[in-house]
Amino acid sequence: MDEAVDDLEGAKYISLTTFKRDGSPVSSPVWITGTAGSYAFTTDDTTWKIRRLSRNSAVQVQACDMRGRVKAHATLYLGTGEVATTPDAIAAAEQALSAKYGWQFKATKVADSIKARLRRGAPQKVAVRLSLTRG
């Protein structure tokens, strides 16, 4: 993969753009982990980004802040996203996210478990693998 993609390693958030059926882009800020063009994150299986990725695997990625505002002069990366539902893929992504984000990631896991206890039929976690190259 392109060496420039390595600057995503240090990004705390990325703006992940997925595409609706009509081709309209929709961006969401997400935490990311990975290196050398291969990245991952986890999310609930009921999110719209997962629904869009299931129909169209094309993605665009740029470094952003926690609100999704793309950083000035942020490089645009193009690629594909693959939804993985196996326990091994989810565990590997969560372990890498925990190593990168530490207590913040662990706090979200606690919040997720509290939400799951309060409602039945809680969403399942999935891992998303991104393969990116500089756009």
C-alpha positions in Angstrom: 0.0 0.0 0.0 0.9 3.6 -0.4 3.3 5.0 2.3 1.2 8.1 2.7 -1.7 6.0 4.1 0.4 5.5 7.2 -0.6 9.0 8.3 -4.0 7.5 9.2 -2.3 5.5 12.0 -2.0 8.7 14.1 -5.5 9.9 13.3 -7.8 9.8 16.4 -10.9 10.0 14.2 -11.6 9.5 10.5 -14.5 10.7 8.4 -15.8 7.6 6.8 -17.9 8.3 3.7 -20.2 5.6 2.5 -22.8 5.9 -0.3 -26.6 5.7 -0.5 -28.3 3.7 -3.2 -28.6 6.9 -5.3 -24.9 7.6 -4.9 -25.2 10.4 -2.4 -22.3 10.4 0.1 -22.9 10.2 3.8 -20.0 10.8 6.2 -19.6 9.6 9.8 -16.7 10.1 12.3 -15.3 6.8 13.6 -12.3 5.5 15.6 -9.9 3.6 13.5 -7.0 1.2 14.0 -4.5 -0.3 11.5 -1.6 0.4 9.3 -0.3 0.4 5.8 -3.6 0.6 4.0 -5.5 -2.0 6.1 -7.7 -0.5 8.9 -10.6 -1.6 11.1 -13.2 -0.4 13.4 -16.3 -1.8 15.2 -19.9 -0.7 15.2 -23.4 -2.0 15.7 -24.9 -4.1 13.0 -28.0 -1.8 12.8 -26.1 1.4 11.9 -26.8 3.0 8.5 -23.2 2.9 7.5 -23.3 -0.9 7.8 -26.5 -1.0 5.7 -24.8 1.2 3.1 -21.6 -0.9 3.1 -23.6 -4.0 2.5 -25.0 -2.5 -0.7 -21.9 -0.7 -1.9 -18.4 -1.4 -0.5 -16.8 1.9 -1.8 -15.6 4.2 0.8 -13.7 7.5 1.1 -11.7 8.4 4.2 -10.1 11.6 5.6 -8.7 12.5 9.0 -11.2 14.5 11.1 -12.1 15.7 14.6 -14.6 14.0 16.9 -17.5 15.8 15.3 -16.6 14.7 11.8 -15.1 18.0 10.6 -12.4 17.1 8.1 -9.0 18.6 9.0 -7.5 21.3 6.8 -5.4 19.8 4.0 -6.5 16.2 5.0 -5.5 13.7 2.4 -8.4 11.8 0.7 -8.2 8.0 0.7 -10.3 5.7 -1.5 -11.0 2.1 -1.0 -13.5 -0.5 0.1 -15.1 -1.6 3.3 -15.9 -5.2 4.2 -18.3 -6.1 7.1 -17.0 -9.0 9.2 -19.3 -10.8 11.6 -17.0 -13.5 12.9 -16.2 -13.5 16.6 -12.4 -13.6 15.8 -12.6 -10.5 13.5 -14.6 -8.5 16.0 -12.3 -9.5 18.9 -9.2 -8.6 16.9 -10.6 -5.2 15.9 -11.7 -4.5 19.5 -8.3 -5.5 20.9 -6.5 -3.2 18.5 -9.0 -0.3 19.3 -8.5 -0.9 23.0 -4.7 -0.8 22.6 -5.0 2.5 20.7 -7.7 4.3 22.7 -7.2 2.8 26.1 -9.7 3.9 28.8 -11.9 5.8 26.3 -12.6 2.5 24.4 -13.1 0.6 27.6 -15.6 3.3 28.8 -17.6 2.9 25.6 -17.7 -0.9 26.2 -19.1 -0.3 29.7 -21.7 2.1 28.3 -22.6 -0.5 25.6 -23.1 -3.3 28.2 -25.4 -1.0 30.3 -27.5 -0.2 27.3 -27.7 -3.9 26.4 -29.0 -4.7 29.9 -31.7 -2.0 29.7 -33.2 -3.3 26.5 -33.7 -6.6 25.0 -32.5 -7.4 21.5 -29.5 -5.2 21.6 -27.6 -4.8 18.3 -24.7 -7.0 17.6 -21.1 -5.8 17.1 -19.5 -6.1 13.7 -16.0 -5.3 12.5 -15.4 -3.3 9.4 -12.2 -3.8 7.5 -11.0 -1.0 5.2 -8.6 -1.4 2.4 -7.4 2.1 1.4 -5.1 3.9 -1.1 -4.3 7.5 -1.5 -7.0 9.2 -3.7 
